Amino acid sequence: MHDLFTAPPAHAIRVGIGGWVYAPWRNNFYPPGLVQRRELEYASRQLTAIEINGTYYGAQKPATYANWAAQTPEGFVFSAKAPQRIVQARALARTGAQVEDFVAGIASMGDRLGPLVWQFDVGSRLDRDDFARFLELLPARVGDRPLRHVLDVRVRAFVDAALLALARAHGMAMVYTDSPDYPSFADLTADFVYARLMRARSEVPTGYPADELDAWAARAREWARGGEPADLPSIEPDLRAPQRPREVFVFFIAAAKERNPHAAMALLQRLRG
């Protein structure tokens, strides 16, 4: 617990994990004796971002969001998955009231609020026109703060140049997912990058071998400079986004989840070196 109140500096590249309550992280990532109610406080001082998965299963009360934010240091941000009752709706374009309710509540996080992730699972039945109308419902601002949106579309048949064009038109990022289980493409469609790395191995203490972490540090820096890593897959390889500095979010998710905090810290160490 010696580093509990020493926060890492804010950076254009934020690195984190999914959630903060996970039993195998105790006496592993979390120090022995740390009480559960202080786990977020600790995690937010070792990492620079956390993706909230719990909001997918149900939105929280504004006071809960505000309490989470209050436990974190300046410069830290949360991303959050949108509730499944919205993204699994039969008619997405009719969810305006639910979208407004979710956004109004989570806005209680203030400057700790990062991107909102709209995840459409493999079995989703998506209609092009309905999806386009749905994106028009997602607000660009809440109060005086800009909002950033991320589209995580896992329906392979729906992921194409037309989807990328729609995302670009709205300034929304497409998730880059490093996993064989979901569509994996690194085309840039927004002024920020959102990557989910899902290949951690339990036999490696840092989840990823040193050479792979080095490679991800180089890719993250390339994104932050405004470039596009040449070794990542893309849908439109001949179409390059305007080269400009971008904020980058990298999350270690799923796979050997017990290793993800150490993978994130190892990547942060490289980025600060």
Sequence and secondary structure as in RCSB ss.txt:
>XXXX:A:sequence
MHDLFTAPPAHAIRVGIGGWVYAPWRNNFYPPGLVQRRELEYASRQLTAIEINGTYYGAQKPATYANWAAQTPEG
FVFSAKAPQRIVQARALARTGAQVEDFVAGIASMGDRLGPLVWQFDVGSRLDRDDFARFLELLPARVGDRPLRHV
LDVRVRAFVDAALLALARAHGMAMVYTDSPDYPSFADLTADFVYARLMRARSEVPTGYPADELDAWAARAREWAR
GGEPADLPSIEPDLRAPQRPREVFVFFIAAAKERNPHAAMALLQRLRG
>XXXX:A:secstr
 TTTT      SEEEEEE S  GGGBTTTB TT  GGGHHHHHHHH SEEEE HHHH    HHHHHHHHHTS TT
 EEEEE  HHHHT SSGGG HHHHHHHHHHHGGGGGGEEEEEEEE TT    HHHHHHHHTTS SEETTEE  EE
EEE  GGG SHHHHHHHHHHT EE EEE TTS       SSEEEEEE    TTSTTSS HHHHHHHHHHHHHHHH
T   TTS  S TT        EEEEEE SSSGGGHHHHHHHHHHHHH 
